[in-house]
Amino acid sequence: MTGFEAPVPLLPEILALHGQWRAPRAAVICGDTTLDWRAFTASNHRFAHALASRGIAAGDRVGVVMSNGLPMVQVLFGSLAAGAVSVPINLSVSDEALVAMLVDAGIRALVVSADQQHRLTPLLQQLPDALRVTVTSGPGEDAWESLDVFCAGQPDTLPDVVRALDPDAPLNIIYSSGTTGLPKGILHTQRTRRDWAYDLAIALRYHGAARTLLTIGLYSNISWVAMLCTVLAGGTLVLHERFDPAAFVATAASERITHTAMVPIQFQRVVEHLQAHGGDVSSLQAMMSCGSPLREGLKRDIFAHFPCGIIELYGLTEGIITTLDPEDAEGRWASVGRPLIGTDLRIVDEHNRELPHGVSGEIVSRGRISMPGYWRREDANAEAQYIDANGRQWLRSGDIGYVDAEGFLYIVDRKKDMILSGGQNIYPQDIEAVLVQHPCVSDVAVIGVPSARWGESPLALVVPAPGAAVAEGELLAWANARLGKQQRLADLKFIDALPRNPNGKILKRELRLQFAE
């Protein structure tokens, strides 16, 4: 008897089926414009056919330098439907870094939003000779072709090329934040992105009626997680062009938002708005926080203001993920939870020996959502790889943590942020956790600075709370009285603000350049 071969569709086919079977339901909302699933998939397919008609083939890279909005969604998912590889760029990077990323990716096409066109035009001579498209209200200018003109007259059906795609074909490249060094292109395939969507949709509690508010740039992997989970389930994306806490609360009420994904500093601003002005956030069913650790005080505040609580996600775009469910938070406020379904992790020492419960070491992981590697960076691939005694490959995180007896992971610090003082390992996060308890401290980062006696010593950089009445020396003495002997600060300085990337991570590399040289 001949068996039945069940199809295993990739994301382009899954979304095309949503366009057929969920046609009347809203897929994307931005401002006053709503696209239902039929219109959404049709616009994606027209862009995909337009790429093919201009010689952009499956596997070719499409640079995306765009602000949040419907056109960016069309370009990202249209590239997906063409089998092309989208390369969304963080808008906050310098022109030099932007050019370096696009050149490194070897883009064959470049799409920009209207607000970015003036920035990119002077840089074109440094970029590969690529197809250039812009989002304008009329014809494109100079070297740019209008997106509307580019897509005009194209079919709204799914291109045949994607049905023949290898599951291991590349889907997108997201460049790392650069918090610990030069950005690297993190490659994901059609298979890994589909598996991300399936596994994270379960962990983050997405469903077909999900209405997901996105406030972070769509170049961020945080937004990709929320986008892919929502569209896989056939839900609705609600886009904000930029983050504003008042707009977040108002939209949560008016659009009956069920899901969102933000970084801790955004949640802090929303909580502050709710404390000052109130608001209806009762529709929210599941919220994800990631990008940087949620401090215990903020986590408690979120639980106090949102009935759904918070799911804290620890993870790397490279493919290491754990989540702490709201039901597990009580008594484990400092934990980032347990591995994603189907993912394993270990804690290893500097000799790659597995460590027991309660002992800190580097976090390594293996699972089906792991990236196949960095784009054109075999050196970085080798550095990120750990091979166990059975010959199995694991992905290094560069983070230090430990697992308790119940299997919950706790992050101690970034491996590269660790301070080596007098032969002792000092973890800045432990010191920061003490300082943030002081009522006059709004934000804090601890870095290592050179010391003739100890090799390195901890320096605290503190953003004072508004109206704070404490001197640097007074706060230094307060902190050192509560720190262990090896942890004590060599100095403490007040600064106006800590440098952060758009995902909320503190750029300690920049602080070291400024204060540790």
ZATI-528728 format. One line per field, with one value per residue (C-alpha): x, z, y. Coordinates in steps of 0.25 Angstrom, whole numbers, plus 5000, padded with zeros to 4 digits. Example, Ala and Ser with C-alpha at 12.3 -4.5 7.8 and 13.67 -1.06 7.14 Angstrom:
REM residues 2
xx <- c(5049 5055)
zz <- c(5031 5029)
yy <- c(4982 4996)
***
This chain:
REM residues 517
xx <- c(5000 5005 5006 5001 5011 5007 5012 5020 5018 5028 5023 5020 5010 5004 5002 4996 4986 4982 4979 4970 4963 4964 4961 4951 4959 4969 4983 4990 4986 4994 4988 4975 4978 4974 4978 4970 4977 4973 4979 4991 4995 4992 5001 5012 5011 5011 5024 5030 5026 5032 5045 5045 5042 5054 5064 5064 5064 5062 5074 5077 5078 5068 5073 5062 5065 5051 5042 5030 5018 5010 5021 5031 5022 5019 5034 5038 5027 5028 5043 5039 5029 5039 5049 5058 5066 5062 5073 5066 5075 5075 5072 5080 5093 5103 5104 5118 5112 5099 5108 5117 5105 5099 5112 5115 5101 5104 5090 5083 5072 5070 5057 5056 5044 5042 5049 5061 5063 5070 5080 5083 5084 5098 5103 5099 5113 5118 5108 5106 5100 5086 5071 5066 5052 5046 5033 5028 5014 5018 5029 5042 5053 5067 5072 5060 5048 5034 5029 5015 5021 5030 5018 5008 5002 5008 5000 4995 4997 5008 5020 5023 5038 5034 5028 5041 5049 5059 5055 5069 5069 5073 5061 5067 5079 5078 5091 5095 5093 5108 5108 5120 5128 5126 5112 5110 5100 5091 5085 5072 5066 5052 5052 5057 5048 5036 5040 5043 5028 5023 5031 5030 5015 5013 5022 5017 5002 4998 4985 4977 4970 4983 4983 4998 5003 5017 5025 5039 5045 5042 5057 5058 5057 5048 5038 5041 5037 5024 5021 5024 5016 5004 5004 5006 4993 4986 4984 4985 4997 4995 5007 5012 5022 5029 5028 5020 5014 5001 4999 5002 4991 4981 4983 4982 4968 4963 4968 4966 4981 4984 4999 5011 5026 5035 5048 5049 5050 5037 5030 5035 5030 5016 5016 5019 5008 4998 5002 5000 4988 4982 4977 4970 4980 4970 4970 4984 4986 5001 5013 5027 5039 5053 5065 5071 5068 5055 5059 5051 5044 5039 5035 5026 5021 5016 5009 5002 4997 4995 4985 4992 5006 5018 5026 5041 5049 5064 5070 5079 5075 5085 5075 5076 5063 5057 5044 5038 5023 5015 5011 5025 5030 5026 5038 5047 5047 5061 5060 5058 5051 5053 5057 5047 5040 5050 5062 5073 5083 5096 5105 5120 5133 5145 5149 5135 5132 5117 5114 5104 5092 5095 5109 5111 5117 5115 5101 5101 5089 5084 5071 5064 5063 5078 5083 5091 5102 5107 5107 5121 5128 5134 5143 5130 5124 5136 5136 5121 5122 5123 5125 5121 5128 5118 5121 5108 5109 5104 5103 5111 5103 5114 5106 5109 5097 5093 5082 5075 5070 5057 5063 5061 5072 5077 5086 5098 5105 5111 5123 5130 5125 5131 5142 5154 5159 5171 5168 5154 5142 5132 5119 5114 5100 5101 5106 5096 5085 5089 5091 5077 5071 5075 5063 5072 5077 5069 5078 5092 5103 5116 5128 5142 5153 5169 5175 5190 5188 5176 5177 5162 5153 5138 5133 5118 5112 5099 5087 5081 5066 5059 5061 5071 5078 5091 5105 5114 5123 5111 5105 5118 5119 5105 5107 5121 5115 5105 5115 5124 5139 5143 5131 5134 5134 5146 5138 5124 5121 5107 5104 5092 5088 5093 5095 5085 5082 5067 5065 5069 5082 5092 5104 5115 5126 5123 5124 5137 5143 5138 5142 5152 5162)
zz <- c(5000 4996 5008 5008 5007 5016 5012 5021 5017 5019 5024 5010 5007 5021 5019 5005 5011 5022 5010 5005 5017 5027 5016 5023 5036 5039 5037 5039 5044 5044 5047 5040 5030 5031 5022 5023 5020 5005 5003 5012 5004 4991 4993 4998 4985 4976 4982 4981 4966 4964 4970 4961 4949 4951 4953 4968 4970 4982 4991 4987 4998 4999 5008 5016 5022 5026 5038 5043 5034 5024 5013 5022 5025 5010 5007 5018 5015 5000 5000 5008 4997 4987 4994 4995 5007 5015 5022 5031 5037 5050 5047 5059 5054 5048 5033 5033 5040 5031 5019 5024 5027 5013 5007 5015 5012 4997 4994 4980 4984 4994 4999 5007 5014 5010 5023 5020 5005 5008 5017 5007 4994 4998 5002 4989 4983 4994 4992 4982 4969 4973 4970 4978 4982 4991 4998 4993 4990 4975 4965 4971 4970 4965 4966 4973 4967 4975 4982 4976 4962 4965 4969 4958 4949 4957 4960 4974 4974 4981 4972 4968 4972 4987 4986 4981 4992 5000 5015 5018 5008 5015 5019 5026 5032 5044 5049 5063 5072 5074 5089 5090 5077 5062 5057 5051 5041 5048 5037 5038 5028 5023 5033 5045 5044 5043 5055 5062 5060 5064 5077 5081 5078 5088 5099 5097 5096 5082 5076 5063 5071 5075 5073 5075 5077 5071 5076 5073 5059 5050 5048 5062 5065 5076 5066 5057 5068 5071 5056 5052 5064 5060 5045 5047 5056 5046 5056 5054 5055 5060 5057 5063 5056 5069 5084 5092 5106 5105 5091 5096 5107 5098 5087 5096 5100 5087 5079 5090 5089 5094 5092 5091 5092 5098 5105 5120 5118 5110 5121 5131 5124 5122 5137 5140 5131 5137 5151 5147 5138 5139 5127 5122 5119 5123 5109 5109 5110 5109 5109 5106 5111 5106 5101 5115 5129 5136 5150 5161 5165 5151 5149 5162 5157 5144 5151 5159 5147 5137 5140 5130 5137 5128 5121 5122 5110 5111 5097 5086 5071 5069 5075 5090 5097 5111 5116 5130 5131 5139 5148 5151 5155 5170 5177 5165 5161 5157 5148 5133 5133 5126 5111 5100 5096 5089 5093 5103 5110 5119 5128 5125 5131 5123 5120 5114 5126 5130 5143 5154 5159 5165 5159 5150 5136 5121 5116 5103 5096 5085 5078 5064 5065 5065 5053 5043 5045 5043 5029 5023 5037 5039 5050 5057 5055 5061 5073 5075 5074 5086 5083 5094 5097 5088 5076 5077 5074 5083 5082 5092 5098 5103 5116 5130 5137 5146 5147 5160 5165 5159 5145 5145 5138 5145 5137 5145 5134 5120 5119 5113 5123 5135 5143 5147 5159 5168 5161 5165 5156 5159 5152 5149 5150 5164 5168 5159 5167 5180 5174 5168 5182 5186 5184 5177 5166 5153 5145 5147 5139 5145 5137 5139 5139 5139 5153 5156 5168 5164 5149 5148 5158 5157 5154 5155 5145 5151 5146 5158 5160 5158 5170 5176 5188 5189 5186 5178 5190 5199 5190 5188 5203 5203 5192 5198 5211 5205 5195 5197 5199 5185 5179 5185 5176 5173 5169 5165 5155 5152 5137 5130 5122 5119 5104 5100 5087 5082 5089 5102 5104 5111 5102 5112 5100 5099 5114 5114 5103 5110 5124 5124 5115)
yy <- c(5000 5014 5023 5037 5048 5060 5074 5082 5096 5107 5121 5127 5116 5116 5131 5129 5119 5130 5139 5129 5124 5136 5146 5155 5156 5168 5164 5177 5191 5203 5217 5218 5207 5192 5181 5168 5155 5155 5169 5166 5154 5160 5172 5163 5154 5167 5171 5157 5156 5170 5166 5154 5162 5171 5159 5157 5142 5133 5135 5149 5159 5171 5182 5188 5202 5206 5212 5204 5204 5196 5197 5191 5179 5178 5178 5168 5158 5160 5157 5144 5141 5142 5133 5145 5148 5161 5169 5179 5189 5196 5211 5216 5211 5221 5223 5215 5203 5203 5203 5192 5183 5185 5183 5170 5165 5167 5173 5172 5181 5193 5198 5210 5218 5232 5237 5229 5233 5246 5238 5227 5235 5241 5227 5220 5221 5213 5202 5190 5194 5189 5191 5203 5205 5216 5218 5232 5238 5240 5236 5232 5243 5242 5228 5223 5216 5217 5205 5207 5208 5196 5187 5192 5182 5170 5157 5155 5140 5133 5131 5117 5118 5117 5104 5098 5105 5096 5097 5101 5112 5126 5134 5147 5153 5161 5168 5167 5179 5181 5182 5174 5176 5178 5174 5160 5156 5145 5136 5128 5119 5116 5104 5111 5123 5114 5106 5119 5123 5109 5107 5122 5123 5112 5118 5132 5127 5132 5128 5132 5143 5150 5165 5168 5182 5185 5197 5193 5195 5183 5181 5176 5161 5164 5169 5157 5148 5155 5156 5142 5136 5145 5143 5128 5127 5136 5148 5163 5172 5186 5195 5207 5216 5219 5216 5225 5220 5228 5223 5209 5209 5216 5206 5194 5199 5203 5191 5181 5177 5163 5162 5170 5169 5180 5183 5186 5201 5202 5194 5203 5215 5209 5205 5220 5225 5215 5220 5235 5234 5220 5213 5200 5189 5177 5172 5167 5152 5150 5160 5157 5165 5162 5169 5172 5166 5170 5175 5170 5183 5186 5171 5173 5186 5179 5168 5179 5187 5176 5164 5155 5157 5156 5145 5148 5143 5141 5139 5141 5144 5132 5123 5121 5124 5121 5127 5129 5127 5137 5125 5122 5136 5136 5133 5133 5147 5147 5135 5135 5122 5109 5105 5106 5093 5084 5092 5087 5095 5093 5101 5099 5104 5110 5095 5092 5083 5082 5088 5084 5091 5105 5107 5118 5116 5119 5116 5107 5102 5093 5092 5093 5108 5110 5118 5111 5121 5135 5141 5139 5138 5125 5131 5135 5121 5114 5123 5121 5106 5096 5081 5071 5058 5051 5060 5068 5083 5093 5108 5117 5129 5137 5139 5134 5127 5115 5106 5103 5089 5091 5094 5109 5118 5130 5140 5145 5154 5155 5147 5159 5168 5160 5167 5160 5167 5161 5147 5147 5148 5159 5160 5175 5170 5166 5180 5187 5179 5186 5200 5200 5198 5212 5222 5232 5223 5223 5214 5208 5201 5195 5193 5189 5199 5197 5196 5195 5187 5178 5177 5182 5189 5192 5206 5209 5219 5224 5232 5239 5239 5253 5261 5252 5258 5249 5252 5242 5239 5237 5227 5220 5218 5213 5203 5198 5195 5185 5179 5167 5171 5166 5174 5187 5199 5207 5219 5224 5235 5241 5242 5248 5235 5221 5218 5207 5201 5200 5187 5194 5187 5196 5198 5195 5195 5210 5213 5205 5214 5226 5223 5211 5216)
***
